[in-house]
Amino acid sequence: MSAFKLKLGGISAEELVRYYGSPLYVYEGDVISSRYNELWDSVPYPKKKIHYAAKSNSNLAILSMLQGMGAGIDATSPGEVFLSLKAGFSPEDIIFTGVNSSPSDLEYCHETGVQVNIGSLYLLEYWGERYPGTTVSVRVNPDVGAGHHDHTITGGPASKFGIYHDKIDKINEVADKHDLDIVGVHAHIGSGILETDSFIRAMDIILRTAENVSGLKFIDIGGGIGIPYGPQEASVPLGELGTGISNRFSDFSRDYGEELELKIEPGRYVVAEAGTLLTTVTNMKSTSKFNFIGVDSGFNTLQRPIMYGSYHEVQNASRMDSPEGSYVVGGNLCESGDVFTRSEEGIEERMIPIPEAGDIIAIRDAGAYGFSMASTYNSRLLPAEVMVSGGRAKIIRERQTLEDLLRGMQ
């Protein structure tokens, strides 16, 4: 009796690796569209715009797909602005929210005509001196932070992000000085959030801050909606969150005297569950403590486990229903920390169907902050990326070659 094999978009993982090589990022297009539509439908407030956080996955094919669905873009670098424009987004659909932006960052955004969202009084003054009479949005720090890890919390007194919420008078003073038209107020409290209270608390502070700014066109409440990576985690109650956001925003717009546009910036929620990293078993060994599975990929390809201790479900895509054993999955980099099965406390074992060399290991929920954080550490090559749907696959990024490593070197 043959083993049950994992399929992605109607195609077996083994077939995908045979054709496109290993390691390989695979994205299920239907999952991306489903998550986007679920989020859109959960927020009944009518005047809204979803600005996809391009930093989570900036592949041109994914950006183009979301552009076709009516999304906007939350960009954090000139590179993300450039890619978004290439994907068909108009400058009006892009909001640039830089962090410690350089003069060249701001100049590029001014030249391309995208909306700039500024998170420091110093840079607001800088922008006003160079581009007086223009429109800006301001990012505030609402004194609330949340997220799946300390490294991803972007609000509160320990955060480098945003203008602290008690400095609204200074914001207005700088704007008046340089004839800047503040059209938006923005805040983002963190990433990987699975409950509603933090969102709502931060939103309340944002709205109280926005009351003191006249002439607004939109309020951007950020993103950060998480997904349940681990077996003990539950999905965010999206209907409850969307209703809470809509009710508060409707009340605010009524009191403000204008139906403002509501903007939200999801990234992880849209693409994380769509992505799977496929990697091939190359080695197996045992110590007095662990049984190890060695694979042909490392943290250069998926950094989240070593950076955050993040959980990703690991499956043996070649024999899903076979008897299981307890294993640690190690990568191919010359680093002791290069282990995919770990937590913040360190290496941990997982129950995985007993593998053989050549089996395909699937690391799930890798569509966000996977390839976008990848590197060529150890001079390992970047993997290919493939989009699958309805039994068809399309290459959306070619695998890097050894010759590519020389590009730009003298």
C-alpha positions in Angstrom: 0.0 0.0 0.0 1.5 3.3 -1.1 2.0 6.1 1.4 -0.3 9.2 1.4 1.5 12.1 0.0 1.1 15.9 0.6 -0.5 17.9 -2.3 -0.3 21.6 -2.7 -2.7 23.2 -5.1 -3.6 19.8 -6.4 0.1 18.8 -7.1 2.2 16.5 -4.9 5.1 18.0 -3.1 7.3 15.3 -4.6 6.3 16.2 -8.1 7.0 19.9 -7.5 10.5 19.1 -6.1 11.3 16.8 -9.0 10.4 19.5 -11.5 11.6 22.7 -9.8 14.3 21.4 -7.4 14.9 21.6 -3.7 14.6 23.6 -1.5 11.5 25.2 -2.9 8.9 27.8 -1.8 5.4 26.9 -2.9 2.4 29.3 -2.6 -1.2 28.3 -2.9 -2.9 31.1 -4.8 -6.4 30.1 -3.6 -5.3 30.5 0.0 -4.1 34.0 -0.6 -7.3 35.1 -2.3 -9.4 33.4 0.4 -7.6 35.1 3.3 -7.8 38.5 1.6 -11.5 38.2 1.0 -12.2 36.9 4.5 -10.5 40.0 6.0 -12.3 42.3 3.6 -15.7 40.7 4.4 -15.1 40.8 8.2 -15.0 44.6 8.3 -18.5 46.0 7.4 -17.4 49.6 7.4 -17.9 50.6 3.8 -15.1 53.1 3.1 -12.1 51.0 3.6 -8.8 49.9 1.9 -6.6 47.0 2.7 -2.9 47.9 2.2 -1.0 44.7 2.0 2.3 44.8 4.0 4.8 44.1 1.2 7.6 43.3 3.7 5.9 39.9 4.5 6.4 38.7 0.9 7.3 41.0 -1.9 7.3 38.5 -4.8 6.1 40.3 -7.9 3.5 37.7 -8.7 1.9 37.9 -5.3 1.9 41.7 -5.4 0.3 41.6 -8.9 -2.3 39.1 -7.7 -3.3 41.4 -4.8 -3.3 44.5 -7.0 -5.9 42.7 -9.2 -8.0 42.1 -6.1 -8.1 45.8 -5.3 -5.5 46.0 -2.5 -3.2 48.9 -1.8 0.4 48.6 -0.5 2.1 49.3 2.8 5.7 49.8 1.8 8.7 50.2 4.2 11.5 50.8 1.7 12.2 52.3 -1.8 12.6 48.7 -3.0 9.1 47.8 -1.9 7.8 50.9 -3.6 9.6 50.0 -6.8 8.3 46.5 -6.8 4.8 47.6 -6.1 4.9 50.1 -9.0 6.2 47.4 -11.3 3.3 45.1 -10.1 0.8 47.7 -11.4 -0.1 49.6 -8.2 -0.6 53.4 -8.8 1.3 55.8 -6.5 -2.0 56.7 -4.9 -2.4 53.0 -3.7 1.0 53.0 -1.9 1.8 54.3 1.6 5.4 54.5 2.5 6.0 54.1 6.2 9.8 54.2 6.6 11.8 53.7 9.8 14.7 56.1 10.3 14.4 57.0 6.7 17.3 58.4 4.8 17.1 61.6 2.7 17.4 59.4 -0.4 14.5 57.3 0.8 12.2 60.3 1.2 13.4 61.9 -2.1 12.5 58.7 -4.0 9.1 58.7 -2.5 8.6 62.3 -3.3 9.7 61.7 -6.9 7.4 58.7 -7.4 4.4 60.5 -5.8 3.6 57.9 -3.1 2.0 58.9 0.2 4.6 59.3 2.8 3.8 58.3 6.4 6.3 59.9 8.8 7.1 58.6 12.3 9.4 61.2 13.9 9.2 64.9 14.6 12.8 65.3 13.2 11.9 63.7 9.9 8.6 65.6 9.7 10.6 68.8 10.1 13.0 67.6 7.5 10.2 66.8 5.0 8.6 70.1 5.6 11.8 72.1 4.9 12.4 70.3 1.6 8.8 69.7 0.4 6.7 72.5 1.9 3.0 72.6 0.9 2.8 68.8 0.4 0.6 66.2 2.0 1.8 63.8 4.7 0.5 61.2 7.1 2.0 60.8 10.5 2.7 57.6 12.4 2.0 57.8 16.1 3.1 55.5 18.9 -0.1 54.8 20.8 1.7 53.5 24.0 0.3 50.0 23.4 2.4 47.1 22.1 1.6 43.5 21.2 3.0 40.6 19.2 4.2 37.1 19.1 7.7 38.0 20.2 9.5 41.0 21.8 11.3 41.7 18.4 8.0 42.3 16.7 6.3 44.7 19.1 6.1 48.1 17.5 4.2 50.2 20.0 4.9 51.4 23.6 7.6 53.4 25.3 10.4 50.9 24.4 9.6 51.1 20.7 11.6 53.0 18.1 8.5 53.4 15.9 6.2 56.5 15.6 5.8 59.9 17.3 4.6 59.4 20.9 0.9 60.0 21.1 1.2 62.9 23.6 3.1 65.1 21.0 0.2 65.9 18.8 0.5 69.7 19.5 4.1 69.5 18.2 3.0 67.6 15.1 0.5 70.4 14.3 3.1 73.0 15.0 5.5 71.6 12.5 2.8 71.1 9.9 1.6 74.7 10.2 5.2 76.0 10.0 5.8 74.3 6.6 2.2 74.4 5.3 2.0 70.6 5.4 -1.4 69.0 4.9 -1.8 66.1 7.3 -4.2 63.8 5.6 -3.7 60.6 7.7 -2.9 59.3 11.1 -1.4 55.8 11.4 -0.3 53.4 14.1 0.9 49.8 14.2 1.4 48.0 17.5 3.1 44.7 16.5 2.9 41.5 14.5 1.4 38.1 15.1 -1.5 39.2 17.3 -4.3 36.7 17.9 -6.6 38.6 20.2 -8.8 41.7 19.8 -8.2 43.7 23.0 -4.8 45.0 22.0 -6.1 46.2 18.6 -9.1 47.9 20.1 -7.0 49.6 22.9 -4.5 50.9 20.3 -7.3 52.0 18.0 -9.0 54.0 20.8 -5.7 55.9 21.4 -5.2 56.5 17.7 -8.7 57.9 17.4 -8.3 60.2 20.4 -5.1 61.5 18.8 -6.8 62.0 15.5 -9.5 64.1 17.1 -6.9 66.9 17.4 -5.9 66.9 13.7 -8.2 68.7 11.3 -8.6 67.9 7.6 -7.9 64.2 7.8 -8.8 61.9 4.8 -8.0 58.5 6.4 -6.9 56.7 9.5 -4.6 53.7 9.2 -4.9 51.3 12.1 -1.9 49.2 11.0 -1.9 45.4 10.7 -0.3 42.6 12.7 -3.1 40.1 12.6 -1.5 36.7 13.3 -2.2 33.1 12.3 -2.2 30.0 14.5 1.2 28.6 13.8 1.2 26.1 16.8 -1.3 23.4 17.7 -2.3 25.2 20.9 -3.0 28.5 19.1 -6.4 29.6 17.9 -7.3 31.8 14.9 -8.0 35.5 15.6 -11.8 35.9 16.0 -12.0 37.9 12.8 -15.7 38.6 12.9 -15.4 40.0 16.4 -12.4 42.1 15.5 -13.9 43.4 12.3 -17.1 44.4 14.0 -15.3 46.1 16.8 -13.1 48.1 14.4 -16.1 49.1 12.2 -18.3 50.2 15.1 -15.6 52.4 16.6 -14.6 53.9 13.3 -18.2 54.6 12.4 -18.7 56.4 15.7 -15.5 58.4 15.2 -16.3 59.5 11.6 -19.8 60.6 12.7 -18.3 62.7 15.5 -15.5 64.0 13.3 -18.0 65.2 10.8 -16.8 63.3 7.8 -16.8 59.7 6.6 -13.0 59.0 6.7 -11.4 56.1 4.9 -10.3 53.2 7.1 -7.0 51.6 6.2 -5.6 48.3 7.5 -2.2 46.8 6.7 -2.2 42.9 6.9 0.7 40.9 5.6 1.1 37.7 7.6 -2.6 37.0 7.7 -2.9 37.2 3.9 0.1 35.1 2.8 1.6 33.0 5.7 -0.7 30.0 5.5 -0.4 29.9 1.7 3.3 29.2 1.8 5.2 25.9 2.3 8.9 25.4 2.2 9.8 22.0 0.7 13.2 20.6 1.5 14.8 17.2 1.0 16.1 14.7 3.5 19.8 14.3 2.9 21.0 12.7 6.2 19.9 10.9 9.4 21.9 10.5 12.6 21.4 9.9 16.3 23.1 11.1 19.5 22.4 10.1 23.1 19.8 12.8 23.1 18.2 13.3 19.7 17.4 11.6 16.4 18.3 14.1 13.7 16.9 14.5 10.2 19.3 16.5 8.0 17.8 18.5 5.1 19.1 20.6 2.2 17.9 23.9 3.5 18.8 26.1 6.5 18.0 29.3 8.3 19.3 31.2 5.3 16.0 30.1 3.7 13.7 30.4 6.7 14.9 32.5 9.6 11.9 32.6 11.8 12.8 29.5 14.0 16.3 30.8 14.8 15.3 34.4 15.1 12.2 34.1 17.2 12.0 30.5 18.3 9.0 30.3 16.0 6.9 27.2 15.6 6.3 25.8 12.1 4.5 22.6 11.6 6.9 20.0 10.0 5.5 17.2 7.8 7.0 14.3 5.9 5.3 15.1 2.6 6.4 11.8 1.1 4.7 9.5 3.7 2.1 11.6 5.6 0.3 8.6 7.1 3.3 6.4 8.0 4.4 5.4 11.6 6.0 8.3 13.4 9.2 8.8 15.3 10.6 11.6 17.4 13.1 13.8 15.4 14.9 17.1 15.3 15.1 18.6 11.9 18.5 20.3 11.2 19.6 22.4 8.3 22.7 22.5 6.1 24.4 25.6 7.5 27.6 25.6 9.6 25.8 26.8 12.7 24.6 24.9 15.7 21.5 27.0 15.8 20.4 25.9 12.3 17.5 23.8 13.5 13.9 24.1 12.2 12.3 22.3 15.2 12.9 24.7 18.1 11.3 27.1 20.5 12.5 30.1 22.4 13.9 27.6 24.9 16.0 25.8 22.3 15.9 22.6 20.2 12.9 20.4 20.5 11.7 17.1 19.1 8.7 16.7 16.8 6.7 13.6 16.0 7.2 13.1 12.2 6.5 10.0 10.0 9.7 8.0 9.9 11.8 9.3 6.9 14.1 7.9 4.4 16.8 9.8 2.5 15.2 11.6 -0.4 11.9 12.1 1.3 10.4 15.6 1.1 10.0 17.6 4.3 7.3 20.3 4.3 7.6 23.3 6.6 4.2 24.8 6.7 2.9 28.4 7.1 6.0 29.8 5.6 4.5 32.3 3.2 5.2 35.4 5.3 8.7 36.4 6.4 10.2 33.4 4.7 11.8 34.2 1.3 11.6 37.9 2.1 14.1 37.4 5.0 16.2 34.9 3.1 20.0 35.4 2.6 23.0 33.7 0.9 24.7 33.0 4.2 27.4 30.3 3.8 27.1 31.2 0.1 24.0 29.0 -0.1 21.8 29.8 -3.0 18.3 31.3 -2.7 15.5 28.9 -3.6 13.0 29.1 -6.4 9.4 30.2 -5.7 6.4 28.6 -7.4 2.6 29.5 -7.4 0.2 26.6 -7.5 -3.6 26.5 -8.1 -6.0 24.0 -9.5 -3.4 21.4 -10.4 -1.1 23.9 -12.2 2.2 25.4 -11.2 4.0 28.5 -12.3 7.5 29.5 -11.5 7.5 33.0 -10.0 11.2 33.3 -9.1 14.0 31.3 -10.7 16.4 29.5 -8.4 19.7 31.4 -7.8 22.8 30.0 -9.5 26.4 29.9 -8.5 27.2 32.6 -11.1 24.6 34.9 -9.4 26.9 34.9 -6.3 29.5 36.9 -8.4 27.0 39.6 -9.5 28.4 43.0 -8.5 31.7 41.7 -7.3 35.0 43.1 -8.8 
